[in-house]
């Protein structure tokens, strides 16, 4: 199973925009206040974690793929 998860991320171009990103980001940011703790479970490459950090939330990012976490670390370096 791990090989499959990593193969998925090997096929996703770095910096790819998640599906319906703008609408999902708008919904998310409407429900998060500055300094609020947020768990981004299944964070992928950190696109939403980065937006949450810009909104001054305290973000913990988690994913099952090591490649996704590596990318999230680059895209959202302030997340745990």
Number of C-alpha atoms within 10 A of each C-alpha: 6 9 8 10 14 15 13 12 17 12 8 12 8 12 11 9 12 12 8 8 12 11 9 13 14 11 11 13 16 9 7 15 14 13 13 12 14 17 14 17 12 14 20 23 28 26 19 23 30 22 18 26 18 14 15 15 20 20 22 15 24 20 16 14 20 15 18 23 20 13 19 24 18 13 19 22 13 16 22 12
